[in-house]
Amino acid sequence: MEMFGSSTYSLHGRDLSGACVNEALHWVSSGYDGPKLVDQIVGFDLENEVFGVIPHPDFDSGRLNYTLGVLQGCLSATRHKCQDYVEIWVMKDYGVKESWTKRLKIVCSEVVLIMELSSLFSFREMES
């Protein structure tokens, strides 16, 4: 097995989700931006054998909690905030921060309400 050098981008304590897009492997890592601990998307370019940081979407404030994937051939990030909501973001132009677009947001309380209502209606149909 050939070694490609070392990386300062950790895999520790993460979900370990990843995505292969644009001939690069991607994962979420934690690192420091000055004194502040931040989450970042790391890419390993398979052709040039180099590591780099890919700009992430402009989420709301706070630590980021997201997993990476591929959606329609583009890098995607699925963000979940505790049990409040889930968002799916897609990077339309690889490497361009401004191209991140929120494609979907699901508010969990609304899903629970829909599920409760649908079970209520199902129960009433059974009573008839």
C-alpha positions, 0 to 999 in steps of 0.5 A: 500500500502506498502512503500519500503523506500525512494529514492534519485533518482528523476523523476522530469522533465524527459520524465518518460520513463521506462522499466521492465527488469531482475525483476527490474523497470528502469528509467532515473534520474539526479544526481550529480557526484561530482559537475557535474550534470549527467543523470543516469539509476536507477533500483529498484530490485522488489525482493530485494526491493533496488535501484541502478544505472545501467551503461549507454552506453558511448554516445558522450559528453554532457547531455544525452537525451534518453528514456528506453525500452525493445528490445528482452528482454534486456534493451535498450536506445533510444538516440535522439540528437535534430534533428541530429540523433537517436540511439538505444543501447541494454545492452546484459548482464544486469548490464555489462557496456561493453555489451552496443551495438549500434544497429542502428543510423538514421541520421535525415537529411538523412531521410528528404532527402529520404522523399523529394526524394520519394515525388518528385518521387511520384509527377512525377509519378502523372504527367505522 
